[in-house]
Amino acid sequence: MLQLWRILCLLVAGSLLTSLSRAEPSFENTAVVRTIELGGSVVHVSTTYAIKALEDGQTTYHIALAKDEKETTSWMEAKVKGQAKPLAITVLDEDDTATSSLIAVTLPKELSAHGTLNLVFESVQTHATRPYPERAAQTDPQLLKYEAGLFVLSPYDTLVQRTKVKSLSPEVVSYSTPQGVDEFVRDGTVTRSGATITYGPYHNIPPSANVEFVSKYQRTISIHYNFDYPVLEVKNLERSVEVSHWGANLNVEDKIHLHNAGPALKGHFSRLEYQSQNFFGRLSPHTLSRLILHLPPGVTNVYYYDMNGNVSTSNLRAAPSVPKNSKAIQDSILEIRPRYPLLGGWNYSFTLGFDTPLQDSVGWDAANGRYIVAVPVTTHISGSVVDDATVNIILPEGASSPRLSLRYQAVFLLTITYLDTIGRPAVTLTYKGLTGKHTGMIYVSYSVPFFAHLRKPIAVGAVFFGLFMLGFTAKRVDLRLHKK
């Protein structure tokens, strides 16, 4: 019995050590300020932590995200305030009973006891807002509701914290006032100044990233506000990028399924009302009449069509091509007008494609004898989120040993296109929750042997030679039954 008791004690001690090793109370938050910038499909959150080390040799700080906040967060970054270089972050494993997810931030330097540092944790939330009411007439305003936790959860003591919620429009319909948090309040619990609503300051908050604090003190705050732009979501994006050495061309084609996530249209659509609003420049905020897309400089052969065929209501302002790594880059601007106005709850599927000079995207690594191609992840639609994206990069025929610069989850396939003999290697990548923060480049390196460059002209020449020999032979074959 005594031996079993010792084993049980060791197991309990081990579990306690494991939980403490994830976030030891070795820091203190002297101040925490969270700023929430409300939007449509995308909400930006920036939290500044003024931290103080309580012990020597501290190199890792832990940030807590509530479970619901973690589910809507598609991008996150931590850095020292005033510096541009991001810090290394690691999302730690969590169990099913945890109320929050811990993120380990590696500090740029070791902090001794009483050492201080200001950290900025930025994140982008998607699908965090919802239309309220869910249905609106064609002339009604667009009202959204956003909900979040009142307190910024943390595994450390916090001396003071506040939350600022900012709306693009000063037309805030309502906001909630939290109750039952008087022991942390010295002044007013919530104030409003124009389009900014401030919750706090709240003082002397104990470690809050635990079940006890969340169940007893955590409150939900809600903001009901007016939003003057369409709430756009790209349900599915399929991007195909084809690299052609013989054509000195990089072809990009996007198949986009666009959805207006604003309040669904109540009643029937009135073309007369739409034309009247468009004439006076007073379109309803939940009506999308055009899209402005930023394409690379030097684009040519731009095409845009939907399921019914070519759509001519578009305008392109092409910028000239610029050398690689040039800082003075001016994008080409493409204005797209859909075949019909896109109201709340409506969908629109279309295909967009263009060509760019290959020398603007492909470089030569002489040291390793490999080509390096830079492919943009997506052509971002301002204010939108891409739920599911697939990027298929088709390399030249004969390319071998393709490699990605980063550790993406990729699938390597073989595809056959026009005038191919053995097929082209293709790299397929999948993404979820893409926003404007994900508009970077995918770098793929590959090698092409000398004979691979000659495979296509040899194949084309062989076909023409074969046809010539077939005609030459057929000319001399006499199929007549009776000769003269």
Solvent accessible surface area in square Angstrom, and as a share of the most:
residue,aa,sasa,rsa
1,M,192,0.86
2,L,113,0.56
3,Q,133,0.59
4,L,118,0.59
5,W,150,0.52
6,R,150,0.55
7,I,83,0.42
8,L,91,0.45
9,C,56,0.34
10,L,129,0.64
11,L,119,0.59
12,V,77,0.44
13,A,46,0.35
14,G,34,0.32
15,S,67,0.43
16,L,103,0.51
17,L,122,0.61
18,T,86,0.50
19,S,63,0.41
20,L,91,0.45
21,S,70,0.45
22,R,62,0.22
23,A,14,0.11
24,E,87,0.39
25,P,90,0.57
26,S,6,0.04
27,F,3,0.01
28,E,32,0.15
29,N,0,0.00
30,T,43,0.25
31,A,33,0.25
32,V,2,0.01
33,V,47,0.27
34,R,13,0.05
35,T,28,0.16
36,I,1,0.01
37,E,89,0.40
38,L,6,0.03
39,G,9,0.08
40,G,7,0.07
41,S,2,0.02
42,V,18,0.10
43,V,1,0.00
44,H,76,0.34
45,V,7,0.04
46,S,38,0.24
47,T,6,0.03
48,T,34,0.20
49,Y,5,0.02
50,A,24,0.18
51,I,1,0.01
52,K,52,0.22
53,A,0,0.00
54,L,81,0.40
55,E,90,0.40
56,D,100,0.52
57,G,38,0.36
58,Q,26,0.12
59,T,62,0.36
60,T,48,0.28
61,Y,1,0.00
62,H,18,0.08
63,I,2,0.01
64,A,4,0.03
65,L,9,0.05
66,A,23,0.18
67,K,68,0.29
68,D,97,0.50
69,E,37,0.16
70,K,60,0.25
71,E,143,0.64
72,T,38,0.22
73,T,19,0.11
74,S,34,0.22
75,W,47,0.16
76,M,38,0.17
77,E,43,0.19
78,A,1,0.00
79,K,46,0.19
80,V,11,0.07
81,K,119,0.50
82,G,85,0.82
83,Q,101,0.45
84,A,94,0.73
85,K,160,0.68
86,P,70,0.44
87,L,27,0.14
88,A,69,0.54
89,I,52,0.27
90,T,80,0.47
91,V,69,0.40
92,L,44,0.22
93,D,131,0.68
94,E,73,0.33
95,D,83,0.43
96,D,136,0.70
97,T,109,0.64
98,A,27,0.21
99,T,35,0.20
100,S,9,0.06
101,S,2,0.01
102,L,20,0.10
103,I,0,0.00
104,A,14,0.11
105,V,0,0.00
106,T,71,0.41
107,L,10,0.05
108,P,72,0.46
109,K,124,0.52
110,E,115,0.51
111,L,8,0.04
112,S,66,0.42
113,A,36,0.28
114,H,137,0.61
115,G,17,0.16
116,T,87,0.51
117,L,23,0.11
118,N,66,0.34
119,L,1,0.01
120,V,17,0.10
121,F,6,0.03
122,E,43,0.19
123,S,4,0.02
124,V,1,0.00
125,Q,9,0.04
126,T,10,0.06
127,H,86,0.38
128,A,23,0.18
129,T,21,0.12
130,R,104,0.38
131,P,29,0.18
132,Y,92,0.35
133,P,75,0.47
134,E,121,0.54
135,R,130,0.47
136,A,6,0.04
137,A,29,0.23
138,Q,15,0.07
139,T,81,0.47
140,D,48,0.25
141,P,79,0.50
142,Q,0,0.00
143,L,34,0.17
144,L,2,0.01
145,K,34,0.14
146,Y,4,0.01
147,E,83,0.37
148,A,18,0.14
149,G,24,0.23
150,L,1,0.01
151,F,3,0.01
152,V,12,0.07
153,L,9,0.04
154,S,4,0.02
155,P,20,0.12
156,Y,3,0.01
157,D,67,0.35
158,T,3,0.02
159,L,75,0.37
160,V,34,0.20
161,Q,3,0.02
162,R,73,0.27
163,T,2,0.01
164,K,68,0.29
165,V,2,0.01
166,K,86,0.36
167,S,13,0.08
168,L,127,0.63
169,S,8,0.05
170,P,85,0.53
171,E,110,0.49
172,V,12,0.07
173,V,82,0.47
174,S,57,0.36
175,Y,74,0.28
176,S,34,0.22
177,T,64,0.37
178,P,13,0.08
179,Q,128,0.57
180,G,46,0.44
181,V,1,0.01
182,D,115,0.60
183,E,121,0.54
184,F,8,0.03
185,V,33,0.19
186,R,166,0.61
187,D,106,0.55
188,G,42,0.41
189,T,30,0.17
190,V,28,0.16
191,T,78,0.45
192,R,102,0.37
193,S,87,0.56
194,G,50,0.48
195,A,25,0.19
196,T,34,0.20
197,I,2,0.01
198,T,25,0.14
199,Y,0,0.00
200,G,5,0.04
201,P,25,0.16
202,Y,2,0.01
203,H,32,0.14
204,N,93,0.48
205,I,3,0.02
206,P,57,0.36
207,P,50,0.31
208,S,3,0.02
209,A,27,0.21
210,N,50,0.25
211,V,81,0.47
212,E,126,0.57
213,F,9,0.04
214,V,39,0.23
215,S,88,0.57
216,K,129,0.55
217,Y,28,0.11
218,Q,35,0.16
219,R,72,0.26
220,T,90,0.53
221,I,1,0.01
222,S,26,0.17
223,I,1,0.01
224,H,20,0.09
225,Y,2,0.01
226,N,9,0.05
227,F,16,0.07
228,D,74,0.38
229,Y,130,0.49
230,P,34,0.22
231,V,8,0.05
232,L,9,0.04
233,E,17,0.07
234,V,4,0.02
235,K,76,0.32
236,N,60,0.31
237,L,6,0.03
238,E,81,0.36
239,R,3,0.01
240,S,39,0.25
241,V,0,0.00
242,E,49,0.22
243,V,0,0.00
244,S,27,0.18
245,H,40,0.18
246,W,152,0.53
247,G,49,0.48
248,A,56,0.43
249,N,41,0.21
250,L,4,0.02
251,N,39,0.20
252,V,1,0.01
253,E,45,0.20
254,D,1,0.00
255,K,102,0.43
256,I,10,0.05
257,H,63,0.28
258,L,0,0.00
259,H,36,0.16
260,N,0,0.00
261,A,20,0.15
262,G,6,0.06
263,P,2,0.01
264,A,32,0.25
265,L,20,0.10
266,K,107,0.45
267,G,55,0.53
268,H,177,0.79
269,F,58,0.24
270,S,46,0.30
271,R,119,0.43
272,L,147,0.73
273,E,60,0.27
274,Y,20,0.08
275,Q,88,0.39
276,S,47,0.30
277,Q,21,0.09
278,N,67,0.34
279,F,166,0.69
280,F,133,0.55
281,G,65,0.62
282,R,184,0.67
283,L,49,0.24
284,S,7,0.05
285,P,29,0.18
286,H,1,0.00
287,T,8,0.05
288,L,10,0.05
289,S,21,0.14
290,R,113,0.41
291,L,8,0.04
292,I,67,0.34
293,L,1,0.00
294,H,106,0.47
295,L,2,0.01
296,P,44,0.28
297,P,19,0.12
298,G,11,0.11
299,V,6,0.04
300,T,74,0.43
301,N,107,0.55
302,V,40,0.23
303,Y,73,0.28
304,Y,8,0.03
305,Y,85,0.32
306,D,13,0.07
307,M,173,0.77
308,N,123,0.63
309,G,29,0.28
310,N,113,0.58
311,V,11,0.06
312,S,95,0.61
313,T,70,0.41
314,S,47,0.30
315,N,77,0.39
316,L,64,0.32
317,R,132,0.48
318,A,62,0.48
319,A,7,0.06
320,P,102,0.64
321,S,52,0.33
322,V,35,0.20
323,P,103,0.65
324,K,98,0.42
325,N,153,0.78
326,S,33,0.21
327,K,203,0.86
328,A,84,0.65
329,I,95,0.48
330,Q,132,0.59
331,D,57,0.29
332,S,0,0.00
333,I,30,0.15
334,L,4,0.02
335,E,22,0.10
336,I,1,0.00
337,R,97,0.36
338,P,13,0.08
339,R,102,0.37
340,Y,77,0.29
341,P,8,0.05
342,L,1,0.00
343,L,1,0.00
344,G,2,0.01
345,G,35,0.34
346,W,78,0.27
347,N,70,0.36
348,Y,7,0.03
349,S,36,0.23
350,F,6,0.03
351,T,12,0.07
352,L,1,0.00
353,G,0,0.00
354,F,2,0.01
355,D,18,0.09
356,T,8,0.04
357,P,32,0.20
358,L,18,0.09
359,Q,114,0.51
360,D,39,0.20
361,S,17,0.11
362,V,16,0.09
363,G,23,0.22
364,W,143,0.50
365,D,35,0.18
366,A,80,0.62
367,A,97,0.75
368,N,105,0.54
369,G,32,0.31
370,R,21,0.08
371,Y,47,0.18
372,I,65,0.33
373,V,0,0.00
374,A,19,0.15
375,V,0,0.00
376,P,28,0.18
377,V,8,0.05
378,T,11,0.06
379,T,17,0.10
380,H,52,0.23
381,I,8,0.04
382,S,90,0.58
383,G,45,0.44
384,S,0,0.00
385,V,0,0.00
386,V,8,0.05
387,D,27,0.14
388,D,55,0.29
389,A,2,0.02
390,T,45,0.26
391,V,0,0.00
392,N,41,0.21
393,I,0,0.00
394,I,13,0.07
395,L,0,0.00
396,P,10,0.06
397,E,15,0.07
398,G,15,0.14
399,A,10,0.08
400,S,48,0.31
401,S,56,0.36
402,P,30,0.19
403,R,143,0.52
404,L,35,0.18
405,S,69,0.44
406,L,111,0.55
407,R,246,0.90
408,Y,61,0.23
409,Q,163,0.72
410,A,29,0.22
411,V,83,0.48
412,F,108,0.45
413,L,104,0.52
414,L,119,0.59
415,T,38,0.22
416,I,122,0.62
417,T,41,0.24
418,Y,179,0.68
419,L,88,0.44
420,D,23,0.12
421,T,65,0.38
422,I,98,0.50
423,G,1,0.01
424,R,16,0.06
425,P,20,0.13
426,A,2,0.02
427,V,0,0.00
428,T,21,0.12
429,L,3,0.01
430,T,95,0.55
431,Y,37,0.14
432,K,160,0.68
433,G,14,0.14
434,L,4,0.02
435,T,2,0.01
436,G,37,0.35
437,K,93,0.39
438,H,43,0.19
439,T,67,0.39
440,G,37,0.36
441,M,90,0.40
442,I,0,0.00
443,Y,98,0.37
444,V,0,0.00
445,S,21,0.14
446,Y,0,0.00
447,S,27,0.18
448,V,21,0.12
449,P,74,0.47
450,F,158,0.66
451,F,119,0.50
452,A,9,0.07
453,H,50,0.22
454,L,64,0.32
455,R,50,0.18
456,K,34,0.15
457,P,56,0.35
458,I,94,0.48
459,A,24,0.18
460,V,45,0.26
461,G,37,0.36
462,A,59,0.46
463,V,92,0.53
464,F,137,0.57
465,F,130,0.54
466,G,35,0.34
467,L,108,0.54
468,F,129,0.54
469,M,77,0.34
470,L,117,0.58
471,G,41,0.39
472,F,91,0.38
473,T,74,0.43
474,A,63,0.49
475,K,166,0.70
476,R,157,0.57
477,V,80,0.46
478,D,69,0.36
479,L,156,0.77
480,R,140,0.51
481,L,166,0.83
482,H,160,0.72
483,K,152,0.64
484,K,229,0.97
